[in-house]
Amino acid sequence: MTVEHDPNPTHGSMNFGDHLEELRRRLLWSIALPIPLAILAFSYAEVIRDFLCAPAIAALKAHDLPAQLQVLSPIEALSTDMYLSLITAIVGSSPWIFWQIWKFIEPGLYAHEKRFVRFLIPLSSLLTLAGFSLLYFIVMPIMLDVLVSFGSVEPDIINASNSASATSGSGAPVTSAFTIPMLAQTPDQVVVGQMWLTPDHKLVIAAPHNSSGIELFTVPLMHATRLAQQFRLADYLDFTLTFILGTCVAFQAPLVVLLLGWVGIVNAQALGKFRRYAIFLAIMLSAIITPTGDPFSLLIMFVPLYLLYELGIILLRIAPPQAVAGGEVSKRFTRLLRGER
C-alpha cells in the first residue's frame, strides 16, 4: 500500500520568529485554565480529600478501628488541600493543555501523520481511565484491608447467655452499675448526659453546648490491637497519588507495544513468541505496584497488565502503520468483527 504524502498547506510557511510567537501564545493559553481551575478546586478540596481517603476509611471501619486520618502539624491540612487543588487543576486541565500542544505542532504535520496522533490520544485517555478505575474500586480496597489487618486481633466474643448468668468468686451474681442502650438513631428527646451505642460500634454522648444547646460527641469503639493503625493524611495521600500515577503509566503498555511495532522494532508474530517474558514482566510490575505481599492483590493487578500486552498485539494487527496513515483502521476493525481478513 502506498501512502500519499500530501504536504500540509502551512508546512514550512512560518519562519523562526513566527514559531516563537506561536509558542509564546500557546504557553499563555495553556496556563490560562489551570490557575482558575486550581482556585475552584480549592473550594472543593474537602470533597476531593474525602474521595481519595474513602478506601482507607472503609478499611479502618471494617476492622472496627477509628476511621480517622492524623494531621500532625498546624498547616498540614491547609497545605494538603492546596496540593490536592493543584494536582486536580493539572489533571482536569490536561485535555486543554494537550490541545494547545497539538495546535502548536499540527501545522508542521502531514495529513497522514495527524492520523497517528488522533489514534493515540483517545486510546491513551481510555487506558488511563481504566487503570484508575481498577486501582480505586478494586485493588486499593483489597490492599488497604490487608495492610490494616496487620496488628489487628480477633475480638473476644462472649456468649450472651453466659454473660447474663455470670457470678463473682463468692457465688453472688455480678451486677453492673448501668447499661448503655443500643439505638439505631438519635432519640427525639435528648438530654445532657444521655449516651447510647450505635449499630456501627460508636458511643454517642450528649454534652452541653454553650448555655442553651446540646452537642453530640461520638467516640469510636475499637478492639485491642498490638499496633495502632492510624494513618497520617499527608503520607497516605502521597502513597495513594504515587500508586495512581504508577498504575496509569503501567496501563500505557499497549501504546508502547504499538509504537515499537510502528517503527519496525517488533511485529505481532514476534510478540506472540515473547509471551513467557511478558508474563514474567507483568508479575514483576504487579509486585512493584502492589507492595503488600498479598497474592490476591498481586493476581488482580497481574491479570489486567498481561491482558494489556495481548491488547497491544491485537492493536498492532488491527492498526499497522499503513492502515493508520491511510485512515483504514475502522475498515480493518469492521472486517475483523465479521471474521474477514
C-alpha positions in Angstrom: 0.0 0.0 0.0 1.3 3.4 -0.9 0.6 6.3 1.4 0.2 9.6 -0.3 2.3 12.3 1.5 0.2 15.4 0.8 2.0 18.4 2.2 0.2 20.5 4.8 -0.6 23.9 3.3 1.0 25.6 6.3 4.0 23.3 6.5 7.2 25.3 6.3 5.4 28.6 5.8 6.3 30.1 9.2 9.8 31.5 10.0 11.6 31.1 13.3 10.2 34.3 14.8 6.7 33.2 13.9 7.3 29.8 15.7 8.5 31.6 18.8 5.5 33.9 18.8 3.1 30.9 18.3 4.9 29.0 21.1 4.5 32.0 23.5 0.8 32.3 22.7 0.2 28.6 23.2 2.0 28.7 26.6 -0.1 31.6 27.8 -3.2 29.8 26.7 -2.0 26.6 28.4 -1.8 28.3 31.8 -5.0 30.3 31.4 -7.1 27.4 32.6 -5.1 25.6 35.4 -4.9 28.7 37.6 -8.6 29.5 37.9 -9.3 25.7 38.0 -6.9 25.4 41.0 -8.8 28.2 42.8 -12.1 26.5 42.1 -10.8 23.1 43.2 -9.6 24.6 46.5 -13.2 25.4 47.4 -14.0 21.6 46.9 -10.7 20.4 48.5 -12.6 18.6 51.3 -14.7 16.7 48.7 -11.6 15.7 46.8 -9.8 14.7 50.0 -12.7 12.6 51.2 -12.9 10.8 47.8 -9.2 9.8 47.9 -9.4 8.8 51.6 -12.6 6.8 51.2 -10.8 3.4 50.7 -8.7 3.9 53.9 -11.7 5.0 55.9 -13.6 1.9 54.7 -10.7 -0.4 55.6 -10.4 1.1 59.1 -14.2 0.8 59.7 -14.1 -2.9 58.5 -11.7 -3.7 61.3 -13.5 -1.6 63.9 -10.7 0.9 64.2 -11.1 4.7 64.4 -11.9 5.9 60.9 -9.7 9.0 61.1 -6.5 10.2 59.5 -4.0 12.1 61.5 -2.8 15.7 60.9 0.5 16.3 62.7 1.2 20.0 62.1 -0.9 23.1 62.2 -0.6 23.8 58.5 -0.7 20.2 57.2 -4.4 20.2 56.4 -4.1 23.5 54.6 -1.0 22.5 52.6 -2.6 19.2 51.7 -5.7 20.9 50.4 -3.6 23.3 48.3 -1.5 20.4 47.0 -4.7 18.4 46.0 -6.1 21.5 44.4 -3.0 21.9 42.3 -3.0 18.2 41.2 -6.7 18.4 40.4 -6.2 21.5 38.3 -3.3 19.9 36.3 -5.3 16.7 35.8 -8.5 18.5 35.0 -6.9 20.9 32.5 -4.7 18.3 30.9 -7.0 17.9 27.8 -6.8 21.7 27.3 -3.0 21.7 27.7 -2.7 18.8 25.2 -5.0 20.6 22.8 -2.7 23.6 22.9 0.4 21.4 22.3 -1.5 19.8 19.4 -2.4 23.1 17.9 1.3 24.2 18.0 2.6 21.1 16.3 -0.3 20.5 13.9 0.7 22.9 11.2 4.0 21.1 10.8 2.5 17.7 10.2 1.3 16.0 7.1 -2.2 14.7 6.9 -1.2 11.0 7.4 1.0 12.0 10.4 -2.0 13.7 12.1 -3.9 10.4 12.0 -1.3 8.7 14.2 -1.8 11.4 16.9 -5.6 11.3 16.7 -5.4 7.5 17.1 -3.1 7.5 20.1 -4.5 10.3 22.3 -8.1 8.9 22.7 -6.6 5.4 23.3 -4.2 6.7 26.0 -7.1 8.5 27.7 -9.2 5.3 27.8 -6.3 3.3 29.2 -5.7 5.9 31.9 -9.3 5.9 33.0 -9.3 2.1 33.0 -6.2 2.0 35.2 -7.5 4.5 37.7 -10.9 2.7 37.9 -9.3 -0.7 38.5 -7.0 0.7 41.2 -9.5 2.8 43.1 -12.5 0.5 43.1 -10.8 -2.9 43.3 -7.1 -3.0 44.1 -6.9 -0.3 46.8 -9.8 -1.6 49.0 -8.3 -5.1 49.0 -4.7 -3.9 49.6 -5.7 -1.5 52.4 -7.8 -4.2 54.0 -4.7 -6.4 54.1 -2.4 -3.6 55.4 -4.9 -2.7 58.2 -5.2 -6.3 59.2 -1.6 -6.4 60.3 -1.5 -5.8 64.0 -5.3 -6.4 64.4 -6.6 -9.2 66.6 -9.8 -11.0 66.6 -12.3 -9.6 69.2 -13.2 -11.6 72.3 -16.8 -12.8 71.8 -18.8 -13.6 75.0 -21.9 -15.7 74.7 -24.9 -13.6 75.8 -26.4 -16.4 77.9 -23.1 -16.9 79.8 -22.8 -13.2 80.4 -26.3 -13.0 81.8 -25.6 -15.8 84.4 -22.1 -14.7 85.3 -21.2 -14.8 89.0 -18.5 -13.4 91.2 -15.9 -15.6 93.0 -18.2 -15.7 96.1 -21.1 -17.1 94.1 -23.1 -13.8 94.0 -24.3 -12.6 90.7 -22.3 -9.8 89.1 -24.4 -6.6 88.6 -23.3 -3.6 86.5 -23.8 -0.1 87.6 -25.7 0.8 84.5 -26.5 -0.5 81.0 -25.9 1.6 77.9 -28.8 1.2 75.4 -28.3 0.3 71.8 -30.1 2.8 69.5 -30.2 2.8 65.7 -31.0 6.5 65.5 -30.9 9.7 67.7 -33.8 9.9 70.1 -36.4 12.6 69.6 -35.8 14.0 73.1 -32.1 14.2 74.1 -30.9 15.4 77.5 -27.5 16.3 78.7 -25.6 13.3 80.0 -27.5 10.8 77.9 -25.5 8.2 76.0 -26.1 5.2 73.7 -24.4 2.8 71.4 -24.9 2.7 67.7 -25.0 -0.4 65.5 -21.7 0.6 63.8 -19.8 0.4 67.2 -19.8 4.0 68.3 -20.6 5.6 71.7 -22.7 8.8 71.4 -22.6 11.2 74.4 -24.9 14.3 74.8 -23.0 17.2 76.3 -23.9 20.8 76.9 -23.1 23.3 74.1 -22.7 26.9 75.3 -25.6 27.6 77.6 -28.7 26.6 75.7 -27.9 23.8 73.3 -26.8 20.1 73.3 -23.9 18.8 71.3 -23.5 15.1 70.4 -19.9 13.7 70.8 -19.1 10.4 69.0 -16.5 8.0 70.3 -15.5 5.2 68.0 -15.0 1.9 69.8 -12.1 -0.4 68.8 -10.7 -3.8 69.6 -7.5 -4.2 71.5 -4.7 -4.3 68.9 -0.9 -4.8 69.0 -0.4 -1.9 66.7 -2.2 1.4 66.5 -3.4 1.6 62.9 -3.6 5.4 62.4 -2.6 6.9 59.0 -1.1 10.3 58.6 -3.1 12.3 56.0 -0.1 13.6 54.0 1.7 10.2 53.9 -1.5 8.4 52.9 -2.2 10.9 50.0 1.4 10.7 48.8 1.2 7.0 48.8 -2.1 7.0 47.0 -1.2 9.5 44.3 2.1 7.7 43.6 0.2 4.5 43.4 -2.3 6.0 41.0 0.5 7.5 38.8 2.3 4.2 38.6 -0.8 2.3 37.7 -1.8 4.8 35.0 1.7 4.7 33.5 1.7 0.9 33.5 -1.6 0.9 31.7 0.1 2.6 28.7 1.8 -0.7 27.8 -0.4 -1.2 24.7 0.8 2.1 23.3 4.4 1.2 23.9 3.8 -2.1 22.0 2.0 -0.2 19.3 4.8 2.4 18.9 7.5 -0.3 18.8 5.6 -2.1 16.1 5.1 1.1 14.1 8.8 1.9 14.0 9.6 -1.7 13.0 11.4 -2.9 16.1 8.9 -5.7 16.8 5.9 -7.3 15.0 2.8 -9.2 16.1 4.4 -12.6 15.3 7.5 -11.9 17.4 5.4 -10.5 20.3 3.4 -13.8 20.3 6.6 -15.7 20.9 7.6 -13.5 23.8 4.6 -14.2 25.9 6.6 -16.0 28.6 8.7 -12.9 29.1 5.7 -10.7 29.2 4.2 -12.9 31.9 7.3 -12.5 34.0 7.5 -8.8 33.4 3.8 -8.4 34.3 4.4 -10.3 37.6 7.3 -8.0 38.4 5.3 -4.9 37.7 2.4 -6.2 39.8 4.7 -6.8 42.7 6.1 -3.3 42.5 2.7 -1.6 42.1 1.1 -3.7 45.0 3.8 -4.0 47.7 1.5 -5.7 50.2 2.7 -9.3 49.7 -0.9 -10.3 49.3 -1.2 -12.9 46.5 -4.8 -11.9 45.7 -3.9 -8.3 45.1 -0.9 -9.4 43.1 -3.2 -11.6 40.9 -5.8 -8.8 40.5 -3.1 -6.5 39.1 -1.3 -9.1 37.1 -4.3 -10.2 35.0 -5.0 -6.8 33.5 -1.3 -6.0 33.0 -0.9 -9.2 31.0 -4.1 -8.6 29.1 -2.8 -5.2 28.1 0.2 -6.9 26.5 -2.3 -9.0 24.5 -4.2 -5.9 23.7 -1.1 -4.4 22.2 -0.7 -7.4 19.9 -4.3 -7.1 18.8 -3.9 -3.3 18.2 -0.8 -3.9 16.1 -2.7 -6.4 13.9 -5.7 -4.0 13.6 -3.8 -0.8 13.2 -0.5 -1.3 11.4 1.2 1.9 10.3 0.0 1.7 6.8 -3.6 1.4 7.9 -3.4 4.3 10.3 -1.7 6.5 7.8 -4.3 5.6 5.2 -7.2 6.1 7.5 -8.3 2.4 7.2 -8.3 1.3 10.8 -12.1 1.4 11.2 -12.5 -0.7 8.0 -10.0 -3.3 9.2 -11.7 -3.4 12.6 -15.1 -4.0 10.9 -13.7 -6.8 8.7 -12.1 -8.4 11.8 -15.5 -8.4 13.6 -17.0 -10.1 10.6 -14.3 -12.7 10.6 -12.9 -11.5 7.3 -9.2 -10.9 6.5 
